[in-house]
């Protein structure tokens, strides 16, 4: 599977959905799990800013993750009015499983050999370089 890691930019949104579906995780959940820090909580407003969404969306995602025991709302250390969201151990475990699943070869590439993947990578990089040079002209 040489070159597979470098082919990450080729994988489609459909592959991401397929890779996470077996875990019962939506793309929004995946985004949340990958962006939450282990061992430290972040405020809901910080998450909304980081995730580039409104507070109600953060609440909706956090509620779902909290129901599954993946995250926990905790009081802020210095401001009683603020709740922070922390990734739980089971959430960390799921995040690793999702990462490992996402690193797998997309179904469309399953039949390709390592050398074919490397050739595909080279072709895409060549095309990308050409597209970049066209923009500068």
GILIN-V992379 format. One record per residue. N is the residue number from 1. RES is the residue in one letter. PSI is psi in radians with two decimals (* if undefined). BURIAL is # if it has 9 or more other ideal C-beta (glycine too) atoms within 8 Angstrom, else .. D_FIRST is the distance of its C-alpha to the first C-alpha in Angstrom with 1 decimal. Layout:
n: [N,N]
res: [RES,RES]
psi: [PSI,PSI]
burial: [BURIAL,BURIAL]
d_first: [D_FIRST,D_FIRST]
//
This chain:
n: [1,2,3,4,5,6,7,8,9,10,11,12,13,14,15,16,17,18,19,20,21,22,23,24,25,26,27,28,29,30,31,32,33,34,35,36,37,38,39,40,41,42,43,44,45,46,47,48,49,50,51,52,53,54,55,56,57,58,59,60,61,62,63,64,65,66,67,68,69,70,71,72,73,74,75,76,77,78,79,80,81,82,83,84,85,86,87,88,89,90,91,92,93,94,95,96,97,98,99,100,101,102,103,104,105,106,107,108,109,110,111,112,113,114,115,116,117,118,119,120,121,122,123,124,125,126,127,128,129,130,131,132,133,134,135,136,137]
res: [X,X,X,X,X,X,X,X,X,X,X,X,X,X,X,X,X,X,X,X,X,X,X,X,X,X,X,X,X,X,X,X,X,X,X,X,X,X,X,X,X,X,X,X,X,X,X,X,X,X,X,X,X,X,X,X,X,X,X,X,X,X,X,X,X,X,X,X,X,X,X,X,X,X,X,X,X,X,X,X,X,X,X,X,X,X,X,X,X,X,X,X,X,X,X,X,X,X,X,X,X,X,X,X,X,X,X,X,X,X,X,X,X,X,X,X,X,X,X,X,X,X,X,X,X,X,X,X,X,X,X,X,X,X,X,X,X]
psi: [0.56,2.42,-0.17,-0.74,-0.63,-0.17,0.16,-0.59,-0.25,-0.53,2.45,2.93,-0.63,-0.68,-0.72,-0.79,-0.77,-0.75,-0.50,-0.31,-0.69,-0.31,-0.01,0.61,2.30,2.88,-0.63,-0.69,-0.75,-0.80,-0.78,-0.83,-0.65,-0.42,-0.24,2.44,2.49,2.35,-0.14,2.44,2.70,2.52,2.72,-0.68,-0.65,-0.73,-0.73,-0.73,-0.82,-0.73,-0.09,0.93,3.04,2.92,-0.59,-0.60,-0.74,-0.79,-0.78,-0.82,-0.82,-0.70,-0.82,-0.80,-0.63,-0.67,-0.52,-0.03,0.34,-0.53,2.92,2.37,2.36,2.72,2.53,2.56,-0.57,-0.23,1.83,-0.38,-0.30,2.40,2.46,2.70,2.22,2.48,2.23,2.93,-0.75,-0.57,-0.70,-0.72,-0.79,-0.70,-0.74,-0.75,-0.72,-0.70,-0.82,-0.73,-0.71,-0.43,-0.22,2.71,2.25,2.62,-0.65,-0.38,0.02,-0.61,-0.08,2.42,2.98,-0.73,-0.60,-0.68,-0.72,-0.73,-0.78,-0.77,-0.82,-0.73,-0.75,-0.76,-0.71,-0.81,-0.71,-0.74,-0.74,-0.72,-0.68,-0.72,-0.51,-0.58,-0.50,-0.12,*]
burial: [.,.,#,#,.,.,#,.,.,.,#,.,.,.,#,#,#,#,#,#,.,.,#,.,#,.,#,.,#,#,#,#,#,#,.,#,.,.,.,.,.,#,#,#,.,.,#,#,.,.,#,.,.,.,.,.,#,#,#,.,#,#,.,#,#,#,.,.,.,#,#,.,.,#,.,#,.,.,.,.,.,#,#,#,#,#,#,#,.,#,#,#,.,#,#,.,#,#,#,.,#,#,.,.,#,#,.,.,#,.,.,.,.,#,.,.,#,#,.,#,#,.,.,#,.,.,.,.,.,.,.,.,.,.,.,.,.]
d_first: [0.0,3.8,6.3,5.6,8.4,10.5,10.4,12.5,15.6,14.8,14.7,18.2,21.0,20.8,17.3,18.7,21.7,19.9,17.7,20.9,23.4,22.9,24.1,27.1,26.2,27.2,25.7,28.7,28.2,24.6,25.9,28.7,26.6,24.2,27.2,29.6,29.9,29.9,33.3,35.2,36.7,37.0,39.9,39.7,40.9,38.3,35.6,37.2,37.2,33.6,32.3,34.6,36.5,39.9,41.1,41.5,37.8,36.9,39.5,38.1,34.5,35.8,38.1,35.3,33.1,36.2,37.2,33.9,34.5,31.5,33.8,37.4,40.2,42.1,45.2,44.8,46.0,48.7,49.3,50.4,50.1,46.3,43.6,40.2,37.0,35.0,31.7,32.4,30.4,29.3,28.2,26.1,24.5,23.8,22.4,19.8,19.0,18.8,16.5,14.1,14.5,14.1,10.7,9.5,8.3,11.8,13.6,14.1,10.5,10.0,11.1,9.1,7.2,4.7,8.3,9.6,7.5,8.7,12.0,12.3,11.8,14.5,16.7,16.7,17.5,20.2,21.6,21.7,23.5,25.9,26.7,27.5,29.7,31.5,32.4,34.1,36.3]
//
